[in-house]
């Protein structure tokens, strides 16, 4: 599943250093800019809304630290953050061209000649490495390319650069269809799976969609891969001790159809904020959202201590 011939695996020390960069203070924000749990329409899945193409990719004060982590992870662990099937060659090149055009139009990079100069001053060669990896070095988003082969019932993951996996591993999802990709997401199979497939079938070029996923974690860390076996083992032991969850993790997820290739790009922009950054109103909204979820989904998003903290805000003064 690695991008064979594109990169050489770096020494283990480089991998540890890259993972440390993905947990550095600057990768998080001091406020919570995106709180999907505040609105019942976006608190649960799929919670999809139309998106202005001008807002496809977003940058914030966490840009420089996150980009440094992305550069390091791609260089040190290509076999863990990159996956590419040659069937997606044209789509990956189209994605790279779109990212360059989008970021350049917003002043986030300049691309004279064969390199792009990012806002943090880093020069990224445009022809050094696979297009999917280069695209991931020009934006804070992770990129996943999916397409629906002729005669197939579902879209299949054919190419990806995922530096900030939220408790999953790319190797287990590569070349898998949507239902298999989402294993073991609580409640995905059935009607939700059919709705998601209809979204991927129906999204039109020039009319992207956006949604958000959210949960809480114990550490300030963006590199958080977890295998399916580990997730199922944790689900089978719901009473096991849980580390204090001090960080809100929100994924802004966009679905975009590539005009030439027809493939679909699933882009993931990760925001990390300390729970102390939540305003009183956001904390109350979180308590209401957690109370409205089914038990399995609620347990997946937050442990008992955090749920109690959020729900205790119901009795506080308006904020």
C-alpha positions in Angstrom: 0.0 0.0 0.0 3.0 2.3 0.0 3.8 4.7 -2.8 6.6 2.4 -4.1 9.5 4.1 -5.8 8.4 7.6 -4.7 9.9 7.8 -1.2 12.2 5.8 0.9 11.2 5.0 4.5 13.1 7.2 6.9 14.8 5.9 10.1 12.5 5.3 13.1 13.9 8.4 14.8 12.5 10.5 11.9 9.1 8.9 12.3 9.1 9.6 16.0 10.0 13.2 15.4 7.3 13.6 12.8 4.7 12.2 15.2 5.9 14.6 17.9 5.4 17.5 15.4 1.8 16.3 15.0 1.3 16.8 18.8 3.1 20.2 19.1 1.2 23.1 20.7 0.8 25.0 17.5 -1.3 22.2 15.8 -4.3 23.2 18.0 -6.3 26.4 18.3 -7.1 28.3 21.4 -10.8 28.5 20.4 -13.3 26.1 18.8 -14.1 27.6 15.4 -16.3 24.7 14.3 -18.9 23.2 16.6 -21.3 21.0 14.6 -22.9 19.7 17.8 -24.5 23.1 18.3 -27.1 22.4 15.5 -29.2 19.3 15.5 -29.0 19.2 11.7 -25.2 18.8 11.8 -24.7 17.0 15.2 -25.2 13.6 13.7 -24.6 11.8 10.4 -24.7 12.5 7.6 -25.5 16.3 8.3 -24.6 17.4 4.8 -25.0 20.9 3.4 -24.1 22.6 0.1 -20.7 24.4 0.0 -19.5 27.4 -1.9 -16.6 26.2 -4.0 -14.6 29.2 -2.8 -14.7 27.8 0.7 -13.4 24.3 -0.3 -10.1 24.5 1.6 -9.6 26.5 4.7 -6.6 27.8 6.6 -6.2 29.2 10.2 -3.7 30.1 12.8 -2.7 26.4 13.1 -1.4 26.4 9.5 2.3 26.6 10.0 2.5 23.9 12.7 0.1 21.5 10.9 2.0 21.9 7.6 5.3 21.2 9.3 3.8 18.0 10.7 2.4 17.0 7.3 5.8 17.5 5.6 7.5 15.4 8.2 5.0 12.6 8.2 5.0 12.3 4.4 8.8 12.2 4.4 9.2 9.8 7.3 6.3 7.5 6.9 5.1 7.3 3.3 4.0 3.7 3.7 1.6 4.8 6.5 0.2 8.1 5.2 0.1 7.5 1.4 -1.7 4.9 -0.7 -2.3 5.0 -4.5 -3.7 2.8 -7.2 -2.6 3.6 -10.7 -6.3 3.6 -11.7 -6.4 7.0 -9.9 -3.5 8.6 -11.8 -5.6 11.0 -13.8 -7.7 11.9 -10.8 -4.7 12.6 -8.5 -3.1 14.9 -11.1 -6.4 16.7 -11.5 -6.7 17.1 -7.8 -3.2 18.6 -7.5 -4.0 21.1 -10.3 -7.2 22.1 -8.5 -5.5 22.5 -5.1 -2.8 24.7 -6.7 -5.4 26.9 -8.4 -7.6 27.2 -5.3 -4.7 28.0 -2.9 -3.0 30.4 -5.4 -6.3 32.4 -5.9 -6.5 32.9 -2.2 -2.9 34.1 -1.7 -1.9 31.0 0.3 0.8 30.0 -2.1 2.7 31.1 -5.2 3.5 28.6 -7.9 6.2 30.0 -10.2 7.7 27.4 -12.4 8.1 23.9 -11.0 7.6 24.7 -7.3 5.0 26.2 -5.0 5.9 28.7 -2.2 3.6 28.2 0.8 2.5 31.0 3.2 4.9 29.6 5.8 7.8 30.1 3.4 8.3 26.5 2.6 9.1 25.7 -1.1 7.3 22.5 -2.3 8.6 21.0 -5.6 5.5 20.2 -7.7 7.0 17.2 -9.6 8.9 15.6 -6.7 6.7 12.8 -5.4 3.2 11.5 -6.3 0.6 14.1 -7.1 -1.6 13.0 -4.1 1.4 13.6 -1.7 2.2 17.0 -3.3 -1.4 18.1 -2.9 -1.3 17.2 0.8 1.7 19.4 1.3 -0.1 22.4 -0.2 -3.2 22.4 2.1 -4.1 21.5 5.7 -6.6 19.0 4.4 -6.1 15.3 4.0 -7.2 14.0 0.6 -9.0 10.8 -0.3 -9.9 9.9 -3.9 -12.7 7.5 -4.5 -14.3 6.3 -7.7 -17.0 3.8 -8.6 -15.7 1.2 -11.0 -18.0 0.1 -13.9 -20.6 -2.3 -12.5 -19.7 -1.7 -8.9 -22.3 -0.9 -6.2 -20.1 1.5 -4.3 -17.2 3.9 -4.6 -13.8 2.5 -3.8 -10.8 4.3 -2.1 -8.1 4.4 -4.8 -5.7 7.1 -3.6 -5.1 9.0 -0.4 -2.8 11.1 1.7 -3.9 10.9 5.3 -1.6 12.6 7.8 -4.1 13.0 10.6 -6.2 9.8 10.8 -8.9 10.0 13.5 -8.7 6.6 15.0 -8.4 4.5 11.8 -5.6 3.3 9.5 -5.3 4.0 5.8 -3.9 0.5 5.0 -7.1 -1.1 6.2 -9.3 1.1 4.0 -7.2 1.2 0.8 -9.0 -0.3 -2.2 -12.1 -0.9 -0.1 -15.7 0.1 -0.9 -17.6 2.6 1.3 -19.4 0.2 3.5 -16.2 -1.7 4.3 -14.3 1.6 4.8 -16.7 2.6 7.6 -16.3 -0.6 9.6 -16.8 -0.6 12.6 -18.6 2.8 12.7 -21.7 2.4 14.9 -24.9 2.4 12.9 -23.4 2.9 9.5 -24.6 -0.2 7.7 -28.2 0.0 6.4 -30.0 3.2 5.6 -27.0 5.5 6.5 -24.8 3.6 4.1 -27.3 4.0 1.3 -27.7 7.7 2.0 -23.9 8.2 1.9 -23.6 6.3 -1.4 -26.4 8.5 -2.9 -24.3 11.5 -1.9 -21.3 10.2 -3.7 -23.3 9.3 -6.7 -25.2 12.6 -6.8 -22.5 15.2 -6.0 -21.9 17.4 -9.1 -18.8 19.1 -10.4 -18.7 22.7 -9.1 -21.3 22.0 -6.4 -19.4 20.4 -3.5 -20.9 19.4 -0.1 -19.7 19.8 3.4 -20.3 18.0 6.7 -18.4 17.7 10.0 -17.5 14.9 12.4 -16.6 15.4 16.0 -15.4 13.6 19.1 -13.1 14.0 22.1 -9.7 12.7 22.9 -7.2 12.6 25.7 -4.2 14.1 24.1 -3.2 17.1 21.9 -2.3 14.8 18.9 -3.3 14.7 15.2 -1.6 11.4 14.4 -3.9 9.0 16.1 -4.2 5.8 14.0 -6.2 2.9 15.5 -6.7 -0.5 13.9 -10.2 -2.0 13.4 -9.3 -4.8 15.8 -8.3 -2.3 18.5 -11.6 -0.4 18.0 -13.7 -3.5 18.3 -11.8 -4.6 21.4 -12.5 -1.2 23.0 -16.2 -1.4 22.1 -16.4 -4.9 23.7 -15.1 -3.4 27.0 -17.2 -0.3 27.5 -16.5 -0.2 31.2 -12.7 -0.1 30.8 -11.0 3.0 32.3 -10.9 6.0 30.0 -8.2 8.6 30.0 -9.5 12.2 30.7 -10.8 13.7 27.4 -9.4 17.2 27.3 -9.4 17.9 23.5 -12.2 18.5 21.0 -11.4 17.1 17.6 -13.6 18.3 14.7 -13.2 17.1 11.1 -14.6 19.4 8.4 -15.2 17.0 5.6 -16.0 18.0 2.0 -17.1 16.0 -0.9 -16.2 17.3 -4.4 -16.6 15.9 -7.8 -13.6 16.3 -10.2 -14.8 17.7 -13.5 -12.5 15.8 -15.9 -12.0 12.4 -14.3 -15.4 12.2 -12.5 -13.8 10.8 -9.4 -14.8 12.1 -5.9 -12.5 13.8 -3.5 -13.2 13.5 0.2 -11.1 16.2 1.9 -10.6 16.3 5.7 -9.6 19.4 7.6 -8.9 18.7 11.3 -9.4 21.2 14.0 -8.1 20.5 17.6 -9.1 22.7 20.6 -8.9 22.3 24.4 -12.3 21.7 26.0 -11.6 24.8 28.1 -11.9 26.8 24.9 -15.6 26.0 24.7 -17.9 28.9 25.6 -20.7 28.3 28.2 -23.2 28.2 25.3 -21.1 25.7 23.4 -20.7 23.6 26.5 -24.5 23.5 27.0 -25.0 22.7 23.3 -22.6 19.8 23.6 -24.5 18.5 26.6 -27.8 18.6 24.7 -26.2 17.0 21.6 -24.7 14.1 23.6 -28.0 13.5 25.4 -29.8 13.2 22.0 -27.4 10.5 20.6 -28.0 6.8 20.9 -25.9 5.1 23.6 -23.4 3.5 21.2 -22.7 6.7 19.3 -22.6 8.8 22.5 -20.0 6.4 24.0 -17.9 6.6 20.8 -17.8 10.4 21.0 -17.2 11.1 24.7 -16.7 9.2 28.0 -18.9 9.5 31.1 -16.7 12.1 32.8 -16.8 14.5 29.8 -20.6 13.9 29.3 -21.2 14.8 32.9 -19.0 17.9 32.5 -21.0 19.0 29.5 -24.4 18.3 31.0 -23.5 20.1 34.2 -23.5 23.3 32.2 -27.2 23.1 31.7 -27.7 24.7 35.1 -25.2 27.5 34.5 -26.0 31.1 33.5 -26.5 31.8 29.8 -23.2 32.5 27.9 
